[in-house]
Each structure stands twice: as C-alpha cells, then as structure tokens.
Amino acid sequence: MPDDDLRAYSEIVIDHFQHPRNAGVLEDANAVGEDRNPVCGDHMKLMLRIEGDEIREARFQTRGCPASIATSSMATVVLTDMRVADAAQLTRQDFVDAVGGLPKAKIHCSVLAAAALKRALADFRERSTMSGASA
C-alpha cells in the first residue's frame, strides 16, 4: 500500500479500498475505457456490459492509491443498472460525492473514474456503429 494515511478518508473510501466491489476482468464487456494519471501513475481500466440502454455490469482493474481503488470500486456500484444516457452525464464531482468526499490532493482519483467512463462509453458507441447497431 502506498504511504497514504487512511485517516484522511471517509468511511466509504476505506470500506471500498479494503473491500473493493466488482474488481477484475469482465469477459463479456462491450465497452472498455482506460485512463492514467501521468503525474502519480495511477491507472484505471473500466469494463462495462451494456444491454439496450442500460449498463448491466461494470468491473474495474486499478493500480494506484487507496482513493483510486475506492473511487473505481464505487464507480462500478454507481454505474450498474444505470441508463447509458444518465451515466454519460456523470462528472468527477459525482464520484467524489459517492465516496463521501476526497482530500484535495486526491481529487485526481475521481477524474480517473470519470475519464475512464467517458472512454468506455465512446468505445461502446464506436463498437455499436461498426456492428450496425444503434447506440
């Protein structure tokens, strides 16, 4: 674990860091997005299975600090069973709020989740266009 002091985090962040939800590979993902923070090196891969206009399953793989792992975990919880149109409207602040806030120095972790989501949704639209389906 990095040198983070867990006392700086909300109980939600600590819980999702210690017990991440939906971690691992999603074999039947039809939307994948990745983002990396070049300064700290944190990296998130978000995988979604979208059916119709809803995200049915979300999984993640993240390398980084406790805040990055917790925010990634919470992002998958928030996104599961969400309408794609609603997911497209989510911002980094929505992810910060979902984990009960983050220290100022860790706000970039929410940017990671928001950026990976935007890239996953763009990937889904591209795959849908290529397959002739409507996104």
Secondary structure, DSSP 8 states (H G I E B T S, - for coil): --S--GGGS-HHHHHHHHS-SSBS--TT-SEEEEEE-TTT--EEEEEEEEETTEEEEEEEEEES-HHHHHHHHHHHHHHTT-BHHHHHT--HHHHHHHTT---GGGTHHHHHHHHHHHHHHHHHHHHHHHHT---
